[in-house]
């Protein structure tokens, strides 16, 4: 379906034409008519399916058609992170370019001047407020935010907001809104807590379910089966031998992100880290440098897996295997966008083999395992059916030595749990009463 087949205003269609939005994605085609009809909606769709347009376009169309819009907050869009709130705000500016509507993004990690601008916008009223729950609630607690005229409430990436502990904040905000509002909820997954939230805030909603799509064939997927200590050296080898630029490396923790970034910089690579320990100004500077090609590599936690719109990523590396198959799809979906190709590489340690086996079951095929260069030494056998991989047995480039295929290694001289070398001092042991 084309956008001009929908009942949208000419000014919105003009903006879409300038932005080269022609064909609707499945979630847009199914969701927009329900929203235009005024129904509550729950939509299950992954990142990258066009869900932002699926809720913004019909809502700003309805706001535009109001006879005399009041100077008040008319629509609240809640998002889990500052990056996603900024992205939604940019799209809002594009979609409403020819419309007399106002919007403001409300998120934390800003300086005093930005906070004052947010405060002023909330006091005077804005047609659309795009906010993270924690920062919006902080403004509300200061007593100058009036949500009594809100007509539309939108929750984007609701599952991630609950994962981040925002349930109570969301409910506190919702209680200040009129019950007659129209509520739209978008989520990548539908766990029990999302169903509970939907039951609490939605009224006889329409349902749209877009199955989580498998990665596009334009993404060249591969994996290396290695021991954990081999990962750092292997990533340096891959980045240098493949002359990779425009790379995002995902790690499972902030500590891993920081350590890996230092390692890459020592190797002479233009890398920067991005995670929740950085304030908003620092994160903005990193993203600006990356978009301006002043950095080749971003090392990140899953803060970048959703909500960051960068079209020219050539390679995604899963330094650590993600916990869920959907997270894997979100991560590698950062590459091969806008019709381009891309590469996705995953490192699999013994303790991560079972998780990656689950990802392969979800994908419906086995991801190609690349051979680790001989100079990196012995590597594990890939046996995802066993918890913890191959239980520590070592192989040369993925193969167990002949004649020893079924024998478990002997752990000779393994110290007892409480073993302590003679004359060493105990660490962090509390004093004992004698």
TAUR-V490943 format. One record per residue. N is the residue number from 1. RES is the residue in one letter. PHI is phi in degrees with one decimal (NA if undefined). OMEGA is omega as a letter, one per 30 degrees, with the letter a starting at -180 (NA if undefined). Layout:
N&RES&PHI&OMEGA ; N&RES&PHI&OMEGA
This chain:
1&X&NA&l ; 2&X&-92.8&l ; 3&X&-62.9&a ; 4&X&-73.0&l ; 5&X&-88.6&l ; 6&X&-88.1&a ; 7&X&-85.3&l ; 8&X&-105.7&a ; 9&X&-67.9&a ; 10&X&-61.6&a ; 11&X&-66.1&l ; 12&X&-69.6&l ; 13&X&-63.0&l ; 14&X&-64.0&l ; 15&X&-64.3&l ; 16&X&-63.7&l ; 17&X&-64.8&l ; 18&X&-64.6&a ; 19&X&-82.9&l ; 20&X&63.0&l ; 21&X&-95.6&a ; 22&X&-113.2&a ; 23&X&-94.4&l ; 24&X&-75.6&l ; 25&X&-79.1&a ; 26&X&-55.3&a ; 27&X&-68.4&l ; 28&X&-67.8&a ; 29&X&-61.6&a ; 30&X&-85.0&a ; 31&X&-85.0&a ; 32&X&-57.3&l ; 33&X&-59.4&l ; 34&X&-63.0&a ; 35&X&-66.7&l ; 36&X&-63.1&l ; 37&X&-77.2&l ; 38&X&91.8&a ; 39&X&-85.4&l ; 40&X&-66.0&a ; 41&X&-145.7&l ; 42&X&-122.9&a ; 43&X&-124.5&l ; 44&X&-105.3&a ; 45&X&-153.7&a ; 46&X&-79.2&l ; 47&X&-61.3&l ; 48&X&94.2&a ; 49&X&-95.9&l ; 50&X&90.0&a ; 51&X&-69.7&l ; 52&X&-60.0&l ; 53&X&-66.3&a ; 54&X&-63.3&l ; 55&X&-105.1&a ; 56&X&-68.8&a ; 57&X&-59.4&a ; 58&X&-68.0&a ; 59&X&-70.0&l ; 60&X&-69.2&l ; 61&X&-64.2&l ; 62&X&-69.6&l ; 63&X&-63.7&a ; 64&X&-65.2&a ; 65&X&-82.5&l ; 66&X&-62.1&a ; 67&X&-62.1&l ; 68&X&-139.3&a ; 69&X&-60.4&a ; 70&X&-78.5&l ; 71&X&-81.3&a ; 72&X&-153.4&l ; 73&X&-78.3&a ; 74&X&-101.7&a ; 75&X&-143.7&l ; 76&X&-115.5&l ; 77&X&-111.9&l ; 78&X&-104.2&a ; 79&X&-134.1&a ; 80&X&-74.8&a ; 81&X&-131.5&l ; 82&X&-61.7&a ; 83&X&-62.1&l ; 84&X&-68.8&l ; 85&X&-61.3&l ; 86&X&-64.6&a ; 87&X&-64.8&l ; 88&X&-61.9&l ; 89&X&-62.2&l ; 90&X&-63.8&l ; 91&X&-68.9&l ; 92&X&-60.6&l ; 93&X&-61.4&l ; 94&X&-70.0&a ; 95&X&-64.8&a ; 96&X&-101.6&a ; 97&X&-55.8&a ; 98&X&-97.8&a ; 99&X&-112.8&l ; 100&X&-84.0&a ; 101&X&-113.0&l ; 102&X&-114.0&l ; 103&X&-147.5&l ; 104&X&-149.2&l ; 105&X&-101.5&a ; 106&X&-119.4&l ; 107&X&-154.6&a ; 108&X&-87.3&l ; 109&X&75.5&a ; 110&X&-109.3&l ; 111&X&-87.3&a ; 112&X&-63.2&a ; 113&X&-65.0&l ; 114&X&-67.6&l ; 115&X&-61.5&l ; 116&X&-64.3&l ; 117&X&-64.7&l ; 118&X&-61.7&a ; 119&X&-61.0&a ; 120&X&-64.2&a ; 121&X&-63.2&l ; 122&X&-70.0&l ; 123&X&-69.2&a ; 124&X&-77.9&a ; 125&X&99.7&l ; 126&X&-137.3&a ; 127&X&-59.7&a ; 128&X&-129.7&l ; 129&X&-110.8&l ; 130&X&-107.6&a ; 131&X&-143.7&l ; 132&X&-83.1&a ; 133&X&-58.1&a ; 134&X&-62.0&a ; 135&X&-71.4&l ; 136&X&-62.6&l ; 137&X&-64.3&l ; 138&X&-61.9&l ; 139&X&-64.6&a ; 140&X&-62.6&a ; 141&X&-69.0&l ; 142&X&-86.3&l ; 143&X&91.7&a ; 144&X&-113.4&a ; 145&X&-102.0&l ; 146&X&-109.3&l ; 147&X&-106.0&a ; 148&X&-72.4&a ; 149&X&-108.0&a ; 150&X&-66.0&l ; 151&X&-100.4&a ; 152&X&-135.8&l ; 153&X&-122.1&a ; 154&X&-125.6&l ; 155&X&-111.4&l ; 156&X&-102.1&a ; 157&X&52.6&a ; 158&X&-61.1&a ; 159&X&-63.1&a ; 160&X&-70.4&l ; 161&X&-62.8&l ; 162&X&-69.1&l ; 163&X&-60.0&a ; 164&X&-87.4&l ; 165&X&85.5&a ; 166&X&-94.0&a ; 167&X&-56.9&a ; 168&X&-63.6&l ; 169&X&-62.2&a ; 170&X&-61.7&a ; 171&X&-65.7&l ; 172&X&-64.4&l ; 173&X&-70.4&a ; 174&X&-61.2&a ; 175&X&-62.6&a ; 176&X&-89.9&a ; 177&X&-104.1&l ; 178&X&-67.7&a ; 179&X&-69.5&a ; 180&X&-82.6&a ; 181&X&-67.0&l ; 182&X&-98.8&a ; 183&X&-118.9&l ; 184&X&-123.2&a ; 185&X&-124.1&l ; 186&X&-119.9&a ; 187&X&-147.9&l ; 188&X&-80.2&a ; 189&X&-134.9&a ; 190&X&-130.9&l ; 191&X&-73.1&a ; 192&X&-55.3&a ; 193&X&-67.9&l ; 194&X&-68.6&l ; 195&X&-62.0&l ; 196&X&-64.6&l ; 197&X&-64.1&l ; 198&X&-60.8&l ; 199&X&-63.7&a ; 200&X&-77.9&a ; 201&X&-119.1&a ; 202&X&-102.5&a ; 203&X&-118.9&l ; 204&X&45.7&a ; 205&X&-76.4&l ; 206&X&-74.1&a ; 207&X&-121.8&l ; 208&X&-127.5&a ; 209&X&-125.5&l ; 210&X&-105.0&a ; 211&X&-57.3&l ; 212&X&-61.5&a ; 213&X&-78.5&l ; 214&X&-73.3&l ; 215&X&-57.2&l ; 216&X&-61.0&l ; 217&X&-65.7&l ; 218&X&-74.5&l ; 219&X&-89.8&l ; 220&X&-85.7&a ; 221&X&-94.0&l ; 222&X&-155.2&a ; 223&X&-147.5&l ; 224&X&-118.4&l ; 225&X&-94.4&a ; 226&X&-141.1&l ; 227&X&-84.6&a ; 228&X&-53.1&a ; 229&X&-65.2&a ; 230&X&-83.3&a ; 231&X&-63.8&a ; 232&X&-61.8&l ; 233&X&-67.0&a ; 234&X&-69.0&a ; 235&X&-67.2&l ; 236&X&-62.9&l ; 237&X&-61.9&a ; 238&X&-65.1&a ; 239&X&-64.3&a ; 240&X&-80.8&a ; 241&X&-73.5&l ; 242&X&-96.1&l ; 243&X&50.1&a ; 244&X&-77.7&l ; 245&X&-136.7&a ; 246&X&57.4&a ; 247&X&-116.7&l ; 248&X&-115.7&l ; 249&X&-110.6&l ; 250&X&-99.9&l ; 251&X&-121.6&a ; 252&X&-81.9&a ; 253&X&-142.4&l ; 254&X&-63.4&l ; 255&X&-62.6&l ; 256&X&-62.7&l ; 257&X&-61.3&a ; 258&X&-65.3&a ; 259&X&-63.2&a ; 260&X&-67.1&l ; 261&X&-61.8&l ; 262&X&-61.5&l ; 263&X&-61.8&a ; 264&X&-68.5&l ; 265&X&-65.8&l ; 266&X&-62.5&l ; 267&X&-82.9&l ; 268&X&84.5&a ; 269&X&-95.6&a ; 270&X&-85.7&a ; 271&X&-124.4&l ; 272&X&-142.3&a ; 273&X&-103.9&l ; 274&X&-144.7&a ; 275&X&-163.0&a ; 276&X&-73.4&l ; 277&X&-75.5&l ; 278&X&-80.1&l ; 279&X&-77.5&a ; 280&X&-61.9&a ; 281&X&-61.8&l ; 282&X&-65.1&a ; 283&X&-66.3&l ; 284&X&-62.6&l ; 285&X&-64.4&l ; 286&X&-62.4&a ; 287&X&-65.5&l ; 288&X&-63.7&l ; 289&X&-63.5&a ; 290&X&-67.1&l ; 291&X&-65.3&a ; 292&X&-88.6&l ; 293&X&63.2&l ; 294&X&-89.0&l ; 295&X&-128.5&l ; 296&X&-97.7&a ; 297&X&-134.0&l ; 298&X&-110.4&l ; 299&X&-107.7&a ; 300&X&-141.7&l ; 301&X&-80.9&a ; 302&X&-69.5&l ; 303&X&-59.3&l ; 304&X&-95.2&a ; 305&X&-65.5&l ; 306&X&-124.5&l ; 307&X&86.8&l ; 308&X&-114.0&a ; 309&X&-107.1&l ; 310&X&-127.4&a ; 311&X&-88.7&a ; 312&X&-110.7&l ; 313&X&-76.2&a ; 314&X&-89.2&a ; 315&X&-147.0&l ; 316&X&-118.1&l ; 317&X&-118.0&l ; 318&X&-89.3&l ; 319&X&-62.3&l ; 320&X&-121.8&l ; 321&X&-68.1&l ; 322&X&-66.4&a ; 323&X&-72.8&a ; 324&X&-121.1&l ; 325&X&-61.7&a ; 326&X&-66.1&l ; 327&X&-65.2&l ; 328&X&-61.3&l ; 329&X&-63.0&l ; 330&X&-62.4&a ; 331&X&-62.3&a ; 332&X&-72.7&l ; 333&X&-70.4&l ; 334&X&-72.0&l ; 335&X&-107.7&a ; 336&X&57.2&l ; 337&X&-103.9&l ; 338&X&54.9&l ; 339&X&83.0&a ; 340&X&-87.8&l ; 341&X&-92.3&l ; 342&X&-171.0&a ; 343&X&-129.0&l ; 344&X&-129.1&a ; 345&X&-120.7&l ; 346&X&-125.6&l ; 347&X&-96.8&a ; 348&X&-122.4&l ; 349&X&-88.1&a ; 350&X&-52.9&a ; 351&X&-73.3&a ; 352&X&-102.1&a ; 353&X&-64.9&a ; 354&X&-64.2&l ; 355&X&-62.2&a ; 356&X&-69.3&l ; 357&X&-60.7&l ; 358&X&-64.9&l ; 359&X&-64.1&l ; 360&X&-64.8&l ; 361&X&-62.6&l ; 362&X&-64.0&a ; 363&X&-67.9&a ; 364&X&87.6&l ; 365&X&-159.0&l ; 366&X&-92.4&l ; 367&X&-73.0&a ; 368&X&-58.4&l ; 369&X&-98.0&a ; 370&X&-84.4&l ; 371&X&-79.2&l ; 372&X&-76.8&l ; 373&X&-53.5&a ; 374&X&-59.8&a ; 375&X&-66.7&l ; 376&X&-86.9&l ; 377&X&86.1&a ; 378&X&-69.4&l ; 379&X&-132.2&a ; 380&X&-72.8&l ; 381&X&-83.4&a ; 382&X&-86.7&l ; 383&X&-135.1&a ; 384&X&-67.4&a ; 385&X&-72.8&l ; 386&X&-99.8&l ; 387&X&-64.4&l ; 388&X&80.7&l ; 389&X&77.1&a ; 390&X&-103.4&l ; 391&X&55.8&l ; 392&X&88.0&l ; 393&X&-66.9&a ; 394&X&-108.5&a ; 395&X&-134.6&l ; 396&X&-99.8&l ; 397&X&52.7&l ; 398&X&86.6&a ; 399&X&-122.1&l ; 400&X&-79.3&a ; 401&X&-55.1&l ; 402&X&-60.0&l ; 403&X&79.9&a ; 404&X&-136.8&a ; 405&X&-71.8&a ; 406&X&-113.2&a ; 407&X&-90.8&l ; 408&X&-80.4&a ; 409&X&-68.7&l ; 410&X&-91.8&l ; 411&X&-99.4&a ; 412&X&-82.6&l ; 413&X&69.2&l ; 414&X&-68.1&a ; 415&X&-70.6&l ; 416&X&-69.1&a ; 417&X&-57.0&a ; 418&X&-97.5&a ; 419&X&-63.5&l ; 420&X&-141.0&a ; 421&X&-56.8&a ; 422&X&-60.9&l ; 423&X&69.7&l ; 424&X&-89.6&a ; 425&X&-90.6&l ; 426&X&-66.5&a ; 427&X&-105.3&l ; 428&X&57.1&l ; 429&X&-88.8&l ; 430&X&-70.2&l ; 431&X&-62.9&a ; 432&X&-108.3&l ; 433&X&-79.8&l ; 434&X&-106.0&NA
